[in-house]
């Protein structure tokens, strides 16, 4: 594809982009100058914040990376709004209109992934997270015909938009616009973002009502204060932006987007505050986990052994005593009430899933608090259960090997070895002694 010389220069010279933006700002339509400045400030701060978060946390704190991605997507959304409505640049509109808009559909999912990761201390994407990509993929797939159209055609469309932006409501550049009204497409992004914000907020409420929400350590207060402010400002910004769009479509008056009304001011101020807030929370900005959770230095999910080395995310980082007490209470309660140790395949990974506590938290607990491995702890419950069966007279009804299997041991050898390690005698001798006592 052959591009005009000025288009080639745009791609290869950032200085030309700067000149285009400066020239755009000089044009004033009602309050357009102030709106342009606000949007460009949002874009600049958002990109700066994203770079800081990604630079300090790459490969170390995925939750902070989600936050960086969120601010980057917010910046992209603001930049697309600036380009489409206010730039008056045919080149900018032809390059960014439709071509990258699909990415902004990830803003909502990223909010949810970030909140989930910081509350659960588990930042991995799961297989069932793939459905969150559906809106983005739907928009992307239906955009492909337009994306691959000749650039000259895009320039013609961009020229019409720059000449009269009202035409945006009548354009049908992708298949979705032929299925859904243009109003639906433009409202889908903020509505989706609002839905994910509400969903994430309920995760936060459930966290506050749960066991970890009962902690009152300084680390706990950081995350509560941060997320409280985060949700407050985010709700304000999204709702005001959504109400502004609804008013525009209701009145069929695009000029409302060019005026500094109350909804516009509150929306922009809200997003600006959202971008500034992390600078007042260094623990969030530089990715220090507010709960100071340790990170295991090796993969042990499929093993029962306690890893020999634990590295912390920041110097002097450790679990709070309150949190460890809660972990201990939950372990004992679940073991007593559900007896998961009776399953011969019961291990640390399965226990982590059952009680919804990260596996390396459990490893830290057994290593530093209980001073024993998970294997020994599990076998202790199994041996005690086998002793209970023996005291109930089961040894006279079945073999000792059968008692071991009923207690969760996979073989006679493992049962006898664990029993002797704990009781300093064999199961047979223990049964004989108990029989004499009776």
N, C-alpha and C positions, 0 to 999 in steps of 0.2 A: 504494500500500500504506500502510495506517495503522499507525503505530507507537505504542506506549504512551508516555506522557510521559517516563518514566524512560529509555527507549531513545533518544528524541530528545535528551534532555539528555546522554546518553553521547556521542553523535556531536558535539555542539556544545560540550561543556565538558570539556577535558582534566583539570580539577580532579576531576571525578567519577571518572575512570579512576584517578587517584592514590588517591582515597579507597577505591575498590574494592580496589586492590592492598594498601594498608595494612591494611585489615580482614582480607584473606585471610592476611596474614603473621601476624596475631595468633592465628589458629587453629593449633593444634599437634596433629598426629597422629603419635605416635612421634617420628621424626626429621624430620618434614615441614618444620618451621620452618627447620632448617639447609639442607635441600634447596632450599626456596623462596628463601632468601637467596642461595645459590650460583647458582641459575638466573637470578635477577634481576640479580645482579652481572654474570654473563656477558652478559646482554642489554644492560645499561647500557654496559659497556666495549666490547662489539661495535659498538653503534650509534655511540658516540663515535669509535671507531677508523675506522669506515666514513666518517663525516662528515669526519674529518681527511684521509683518503686521497682522497676524492672532491673535497673543497674545494681541496686543493693541486695536484691532478693533472688536473682536468677539462680536456679539450681538449689535454693536453700529454703525458701518459704513460698509455697504455691499459693497460699491464701493471699499474700501480698501481691503476687503476680496477677491473680484474679482482679484485685482492686486496681492495679495498674491498667489492666485491660479495660476495666469499666470506665476509668477516666479517659482513656484513649478513645473509646467508643463514644463517650459524651462529646469529646472534642470533635470527632468526626461528624457527629450529628449536627453540632453547631456550625461546623464548616460547610456542610452540605446545605444547611438553611441559608447561610450567608451567600454562598455561591449562586444558589438557585433564585433567591428572592432579591438580593441586594447588590450583587457584584457588578451587574451590567457589563460583564465580560463574556463575549461569545466563546472565547477560548476556554475559560474556566468552566462555563456551563456545559460545553460540548464534551469536556474531559470527565467531569464528575457527575453530571446528571445521569441517573440510572446505573451507570457503570459500577459504582461501588456502594450504592445505597443498600444493597442486600446485607452488608456487614453489620449495619446498625440494628438488625433484628437479633443480634446476639447480646445486646445490652441487658435485656431482661434476664436471660439465663445466667449471664455472668454475675449479676447481682445475687441471684439465688445460690450459685456455686460459691461465691465469696462468703456469704453469711453462713452457709452450711459448713464450710471448711473451718471458719474461725470459731464456730460454736462446738463442733464435734471433733476438732483437731484431726480431721481426715479430709485431705484436699484432693484425693484421687477421684477422677471421673469414672463412673461406673457404666456398665453396659446399658442399663436402663436410662442413662442420661442422654443417649443418642437422640431420643425423640425431641429434645429441646432444640435440636438443629433444624427441625422440620420447617418452621416459618422462613428461616434464612434460605434453606435449600429450595423451597418453593419459589421464593422471589428470585433467587439466582437462576434457576433452571428456566423460568419463564422470561428472564431478562437476556438469556443467551442470544436469541436472534438479534436483539437491538445492539448488544455489546459487540457483535461481529459485523455490524453494518458498516459501510464505508464512512470514513471520518467526515467526508464532505457532507453526507446526509445529516450527521450529528451536528455539524456546524449550522446547517439550515434550521434544524429544530431549535438549536441554541439561540439563533438569531431571532426566531419568533418569540421565544421565552423572554429574551432581553427586551424586545420591542414592547411586549405586553404580557406581563407575568400571569394575567388572568387566564391566559390560554392553557395554563397548567391543568385546570379543571376539565379541559376538553380534549387534551392529548391522550392517546392510547398507545404508548410506546411499547408496552409488553402485554402478553396475553391476559394477565390478571386484570388489567384495566377494562378488558372486554367482558370479563365475568363479574367483577365487582365495580361499584361506582368509585370514582377517584377519591371521593370523601372517605370511603372505607379504607382505601390504601393509605392515605395520609394519616388517618387516625389510628391505624393498626399498630404503628410503632409505639406511640405513647400509651395506648391502651394495654398493649402487651407488657410494657415496662411497668405500668401500674399494677397489673395482675401479679407479676413476679415480685414486686415490692411488697404487696400484701401477703403473698405466700411466705416470703422471707421474714416478714414481721411476725407472722404466727410462729415461725421457728424460734424467733427470739423470745416471744412470750412463753412458749413451751420450755425453753431453756431456763428462763427466770423462775418458772414453777418447779423445775426439776431439781435434782440433787446438787448439780454444779451451780445452779442459780442461787443456792442457799449460802454459798461461800461469801465471806466478807473480807477477803484479803485485798491488799492494794492491787494485785494483778487482776482480780475479779472486777474491781471498780473501774479499771481502765477500759475493759471491754464493754461493760455496761454503759459507761458514759459515752464512749465512742459510738456504739451502735444506737443509743438513744438519740444522740445528735444527728447521726447519719440518716436514720429513718425519718426524723422530724423534718429535716431540710429537704430530703428526697421527696417525701409526700407533698410538701408545699410546692416544690418546683414542678413536679409532674402534673399535679392537679391543676395548677394555674396555667401551665402550657396546654393541657388538654382542654380546659375551659375556654382558652383563647381561640383554639382551633374550632371548637364547637360554635363559638360566637361568630367567627368568620363565615363558617358554612351556613349558619342560620340566617345571618343578615346578607349573605352572598356579597360581602364587601371585603375585598382583599386589602383595602386601605387600612383596615384595622391592624394588619401586620406591620404597617409602616408607621404606626403611631405609638407613643409611649404611654399606653393605658396602664391601669393598675395591674391587670393580669400579666402584661408583658414585663413590667418592672419587677413584680414579685417573682416571676419565673426566672428572669435573668439573675436577680440578686440571689435567689435560692441556689441556683447552679454555681454561682460564683462562690458563695459561702461553702458549698459542698467541696469545691476544689481547694479552698483555703484551709478547711478544717484539719486535714492530715498534718499540716505543719505545726499544729498545736498538740499533736499526739505523736511524739517521736517513736514510741513503741510500734505504732501502726505504720508510720512513714518508712522506717528502716527495717520493718519486718520482724521485730522482736516479739515473739509470741506473748500476749498479755498473760497467759497462764503459765509461762515459763516451762513449757513441757519439754522434756528431753527428747532427743532424736536418737534412735538406735542406730548404731554404726554398721549393722549388718542385717540382712534379711533373715528373719527367724520365723516368719509366719507359719511355715509348715513344720517347724520343729518345736520340741518341748524344752530344749536346753535354754538356759539363761545366757544371753550374749555376754562376753567378758568385758566389753567396753561400751560405755554410754557417753555420747558426746552431747553437750548442751548447746542450744542455739545462741546463748550469750554467756559471757563469763559469770560464773557463780550461780547460774540458773539451776533451779531444782523445783521439785513438786512442793506445794504448800502442805503443811501438816493436816490442815482441814480437809484438803482434797484426798489425801492418802487415807484419812479416817473414813471418809465416805466410801472410798473404793473398798476398804476392808469390810465395812458393814454390808455393802452390796454383795460381795463375794460370799460371806458367811451366810447371809440370808438366802441367796440363791442355792447354794450347796445344800443347805438344810431343807429347804422347801421343795426343791426339784430333783435332787440327787443325780446330777448329770454325770457323775463319776461312774455310775453303773453301766454306762455305755463304754465298751472296751476301746472305741475309737476316739473317746473324749480327749481333747488336747487343748493347748493354749489358744490356738487360732479359733477353734469352735467356741471355747468359753468366752472369748472376746466378742464374738457375734451374739451369743446368747444374752450377755449382760450389757451389751452396747458400750463397752469401754475399750479404747484402742489397745491392741495387743501389747505394745511396748510400754504402756502405762502399767499393765499387769505385771510384765517382766520386771519393771522398776520396783513395783510394790513387793514382789516376792524376794527380789535380790536385796533391797535396802531396808525394808520394813520387817518382813517375815524371816529374812536371813536363811531362806531355803529355796530350792528350785521348785518350779511348778510341779515337776514329776513327783518329787517327794511329798509335796502337799496333797496332790491327788491320791497318791498311794496311801497316805495317812487316812484319808476318808474311806478308802476301799478296805483297808485292814480293819478299821473300827467297825465297818459295816459287817465284815466277815465274822468278827468277834461277837457281834450282836446275834448273828444267825446261829453261831455255836452255842451261845447262852440260851437260845430258844430251843435247843435240842435238835437242830437240823443235821448235826454231825451223825446222829443215829439214823437218819433217814436217807442221807446221801453221802457221797464221798467228799473228801476235803477239796479235791480238784473241782467238783461241781459247785461247792461253796465259793471257791475262788472265782469261778466264772460268773456266778450270780452277783458277786461283789464288784465285777467290772474288769477283772484281770483276764488277759487274753490266753494265758497258759498256766499250767501247774508250776513251772519254774519261776515265772515272774511273781506269782502269788507267794510261793514259799520264800523267795528271796526278799520281797518287800516285807513280809510278815516277820521274818527273822531279824531284818534290819531294825524294825520298829520295836519288837517285843523281846529281842535277844533270845528267842526260842522258836521252835518250829510250830506250825499249826497243830500237829499231832500231839506234841507235848502239852500245848496250851489246852487242848480239849481234855486230855487226861487229868490235868490239874483241876480244871473246872469241874469235871465229873466227881473227883474226890471231895471237893468242897461241898457238893450237893449231898 
